[in-house]
């Protein structure tokens, strides 16, 4: 299924904010199909833990696709964003930061 919206994010050391962001999808499931791609490095154990936990909690309208990267590439957020954007088939691709929190109005995006 081609998503209605693709969100591309990166996370290095902000697992607490990532928890809040992903909680928004669980608490307020969007009515559109969202593909959420997270650029991260396996070195960031807390981000990996949060990502693994939330992958099984998402509503059917949200698909999480982890995008692991080397730390030296991850810290230059444009590299991961470019890699993800080039492979997207979504009509809308938005680049977000981990401090964006989603609530009820995501379906109006």
N, C-alpha and C positions, 0 to 999 in steps of 0.2 A: 504494500500500500504506500502510495506517495503521500508524505505528510502535508498538511495544510500550512504548517509553520515549522521551520527548523531553527532551533536556538543553539548557538555555538558559544560555549563558555570555556574558560580555562581556570584552573585552581592550583595554586601553590601556597600551602600553609594557611588556607582559610577554610578549613573543614567545618568550623562552627557556623560560618555564614553559608556554606554549601548545605549544611543540614537544614537551616531555615529556608533556603531557597527551594530545595527539593520537597520539604514539608508542605509548601504551598500547593504543589501539584497533587499531593495525597489528600490534603484537607479540602481543596477546591478544584476537583478534576475539571480540566477544560473540556468544552463540548467539541472542540476541533481536535484533529490529530496533531500532536506535537512530537517532533523528533528532537530529543535533547542530546547534544553531543558535548561531552566534557573532555577537554584536553587536560591531561594530568601526567605526572610522572610516578612510576611505581615506588620511587624513593620516598614519596610523601605518604607514609603509612596511614596516617589518620584520614587523609582524603580517600585512599583506597578502601578503608574500612567503611566510611560513610557511603561511598559509591556502591560497594557490594551490598550493604544493608538495604539501600533504597531501590536497587534494581528489582528486587522481588516485591516491593510495596506499591509500585506505580499503578495507577488506574489503567484500564485498557486503552485510553486515548493518548497515553504518554509512553514513548519508547525511549529508553536511555541507551545511548551508544557510547561507551568509553572510547577515548582516543588517546592511548598511551604514547608518551613522547619522552625523549631524553631531556633531562633538566635544562641543559644549555639551550635547547630549542624552545622549551616551554616558557622560560622567562621572557622570551620575545614573543608576546602573545600573537602578533600578526602572522607568525609562521603556522601555528596550529589553525588559526582562523582561515588562512588561505588554503591549507590542505583540506579542511572540511568543506569550505565553500566550493572548491573545485569539483568535489564529488557529490554535491547535493543535487537532488532532483526536485526539491521543494519550490513552490512558487514564491515563497517568502523566506529569506534567511536573515536572521537578526543576530548580531554579535552582542552578547551580554556579559556582564560582570557578575561575580558571585554575590555581590551585595544587592542585587536586584531581587526583590521578594514578590512573589506572585500571589494574588488573592482571587476573589470571585470574578473579577472582570477580565481575566485572561482570554476568555472566549470572544471578547470584543476587540482583540488585538488586530 
